[in-house]
Amino acid sequence: MTTTTPLRFAVIAALSIGAALMLRRLAVERIYVASVSMEPTMPLNSRWWVDKISPRLRRLHRQDIVIFPSPLDPSKELLKRVIAISGDTIEIRNKVVYLNGDKQRETYLQYKRSGEILMGDNLGPLTVPQHHVFVMGDNRDESGDSRDWKNVMTGQPIYFIPLSSVKGRVLNPPSATLGVVP
């Protein structure tokens, strides 16, 4: 019978902790939702797994839910849905999204103030530059996102998130229907 010496145990524990930290930093991470901006898809305080590898290996797609540092406060990470990708033209008219001229059907949306026209409820058309995305929360009236961010120094709008800022993509979010309205 072999026994584990304290030194061997310490080495195994240190390697295990190191591997877990590296996995969390580079591959996958568990997050919790700290705001209502993605409701009803991702309720407040719910927990999700984030894949940190695939955004580096493949293009992001419309409808991916991603995490990235806030353009207003990089110490905070945000969770938003990719609405438009490089080359797309996005327009919002009275809260309705038009992508490349087509009215979108977004069944996952929630509006808390549907009778009010808020900042960002009419926008564009804007063309997404190369290597950027346009993102929005699913709870549109309660989400700060690409529609209304402004640079705190200049007051200029920040419509697009650089792909290089995207840290991960949520794994297996609830399915949602998106499509062109017939």
C-alpha positions as CSV (number, residue, x, y, z in Angstrom):
1,M,0.0,0.0,0.0
2,T,1.4,3.4,-1.0
3,T,0.8,6.5,1.1
4,T,0.7,10.0,-0.1
5,T,3.3,12.2,1.5
6,P,2.5,15.7,2.5
7,L,4.9,17.0,-0.2
8,R,3.3,14.9,-3.0
9,F,-0.2,16.0,-1.8
10,A,0.9,19.7,-1.9
11,V,2.3,19.4,-5.4
12,I,-0.9,17.7,-6.7
13,A,-3.1,20.3,-5.0
14,A,-1.0,23.2,-6.5
15,L,-1.1,21.7,-10.0
16,S,-4.8,21.1,-9.7
17,I,-5.5,24.7,-8.6
18,G,-3.2,26.0,-11.3
19,A,-5.0,24.0,-14.0
20,A,-8.4,25.1,-12.7
21,L,-7.3,28.8,-12.8
22,M,-5.9,28.4,-16.3
23,L,-9.0,26.7,-17.5
24,R,-11.2,29.5,-16.0
25,R,-9.0,32.2,-17.5
26,L,-8.6,30.7,-21.0
27,A,-11.4,28.2,-21.7
28,V,-14.6,28.3,-19.7
29,E,-16.1,30.3,-16.9
30,R,-19.2,30.3,-14.8
31,I,-20.9,33.7,-14.6
32,Y,-24.0,35.1,-13.0
33,V,-26.3,37.7,-14.4
34,A,-26.1,40.9,-12.3
35,S,-28.7,43.0,-14.1
36,V,-32.1,42.8,-15.7
37,S,-30.8,43.9,-19.2
38,M,-31.0,40.3,-20.6
39,E,-34.4,39.4,-19.2
40,P,-36.5,37.4,-20.0
41,T,-33.8,35.2,-21.7
42,M,-31.3,35.4,-18.8
43,P,-33.0,36.3,-15.5
44,L,-31.4,38.3,-12.8
45,N,-29.0,36.1,-10.7
46,S,-29.2,33.2,-13.1
47,R,-25.9,31.4,-13.8
48,W,-24.4,30.5,-17.2
49,W,-21.3,28.9,-18.7
50,V,-19.2,31.1,-21.0
51,D,-17.0,29.6,-23.7
52,K,-13.8,31.7,-24.0
53,I,-12.2,29.7,-26.8
54,S,-14.7,29.8,-29.7
55,P,-14.7,33.7,-30.1
56,R,-11.0,33.4,-30.9
57,L,-11.4,30.5,-33.3
58,R,-14.6,31.4,-35.3
59,R,-16.6,34.4,-36.3
60,L,-19.3,35.6,-34.0
61,H,-22.8,35.1,-35.3
62,R,-25.9,37.3,-35.0
63,Q,-27.8,36.2,-31.8
64,D,-24.7,35.0,-30.0
65,I,-24.8,36.3,-26.4
66,V,-21.3,37.6,-25.5
67,I,-19.4,39.1,-22.6
68,F,-17.0,42.0,-22.9
69,P,-15.8,45.0,-20.8
70,S,-18.1,47.9,-20.7
71,P,-17.1,50.7,-23.0
72,L,-18.0,53.1,-20.3
73,D,-16.3,51.3,-17.4
74,P,-13.8,48.6,-18.4
75,S,-13.7,47.2,-14.9
76,K,-17.2,45.9,-15.4
77,E,-18.2,43.1,-17.8
78,L,-21.4,43.2,-19.7
79,L,-23.6,40.5,-21.2
80,K,-25.4,41.4,-24.5
81,R,-26.8,39.8,-27.6
82,V,-25.0,40.3,-31.0
83,I,-27.6,42.0,-33.2
84,A,-25.4,42.9,-36.2
85,I,-22.0,41.9,-37.4
86,S,-19.3,43.4,-39.7
87,G,-20.8,44.8,-42.9
88,D,-24.5,44.7,-41.6
89,T,-26.6,47.8,-41.8
90,I,-28.8,48.3,-38.7
91,E,-31.7,50.6,-38.2
92,I,-34.1,50.9,-35.4
93,R,-37.5,52.6,-35.9
94,N,-39.9,52.9,-33.0
95,K,-38.2,50.0,-31.2
96,V,-38.3,47.7,-34.2
97,V,-34.9,46.4,-35.5
98,Y,-34.3,46.4,-39.3
99,L,-31.2,44.5,-40.4
100,N,-30.0,45.0,-43.9
101,G,-33.4,46.6,-44.7
102,D,-35.4,43.6,-43.3
103,K,-37.7,44.0,-40.3
104,Q,-36.6,41.5,-37.7
105,R,-38.8,39.2,-35.6
106,E,-37.2,39.0,-32.1
107,T,-39.4,36.8,-30.0
108,Y,-37.1,37.0,-27.0
109,L,-37.7,40.7,-26.3
110,Q,-39.1,42.3,-23.3
111,Y,-40.3,45.9,-23.0
112,K,-41.0,47.5,-19.6
113,R,-42.0,50.8,-21.1
114,S,-43.4,49.9,-24.5
115,G,-45.5,53.1,-24.7
116,E,-42.5,55.4,-24.4
117,I,-39.9,56.3,-27.0
118,L,-36.5,56.2,-25.3
119,M,-33.0,57.1,-26.4
120,G,-32.0,54.5,-29.0
121,D,-35.5,53.5,-30.0
122,N,-34.9,55.3,-33.3
123,L,-31.4,55.0,-34.7
124,G,-29.5,54.8,-37.9
125,P,-29.1,53.4,-40.4
126,L,-25.6,52.5,-39.3
127,T,-23.2,50.1,-41.0
128,V,-21.1,48.0,-38.7
129,P,-17.4,48.4,-39.4
130,Q,-15.0,45.5,-40.0
131,H,-14.1,43.6,-36.8
132,H,-16.9,45.1,-34.8
133,V,-20.4,44.1,-33.6
134,F,-23.6,45.9,-32.6
135,V,-25.0,44.6,-29.3
136,M,-28.3,45.0,-27.4
137,G,-29.9,43.6,-24.3
138,D,-33.1,41.6,-24.6
139,N,-34.9,43.8,-22.0
140,R,-34.6,46.8,-24.4
141,D,-36.1,49.5,-22.2
142,E,-33.8,48.6,-19.3
143,S,-30.6,47.9,-21.2
144,G,-27.7,50.3,-21.8
145,D,-26.1,49.1,-25.0
146,S,-24.9,50.0,-28.5
147,R,-28.0,52.2,-29.0
148,D,-27.1,54.7,-26.2
149,W,-23.5,54.4,-25.0
150,K,-21.6,57.7,-25.1
151,N,-17.9,58.3,-24.6
152,V,-17.6,60.0,-21.2
153,M,-14.8,62.3,-22.4
154,T,-16.2,63.4,-25.8
155,G,-19.9,62.7,-25.6
156,Q,-19.6,60.8,-28.9
157,P,-21.7,57.7,-29.4
158,I,-20.1,54.3,-29.0
159,Y,-22.2,52.2,-31.4
160,F,-19.9,49.2,-31.9
161,I,-17.8,46.8,-29.8
162,P,-14.5,45.6,-31.3
163,L,-14.3,41.9,-31.7
164,S,-11.0,42.0,-29.8
165,S,-12.9,43.1,-26.7
166,V,-15.2,40.0,-26.7
167,K,-14.1,37.7,-23.9
168,G,-16.6,34.9,-24.4
169,R,-19.8,33.5,-25.7
170,V,-22.6,32.1,-23.5
171,L,-23.0,28.4,-23.9
172,N,-26.5,27.0,-24.5
173,P,-28.7,30.1,-23.9
174,P,-32.4,29.4,-24.2
175,S,-33.3,29.2,-27.8
176,A,-34.9,32.2,-29.4
177,T,-36.6,32.8,-32.7
178,L,-35.1,35.4,-34.9
179,G,-36.1,36.0,-38.5
180,V,-37.4,38.3,-41.1
181,V,-41.0,39.3,-40.6
182,P,-43.0,38.1,-43.7
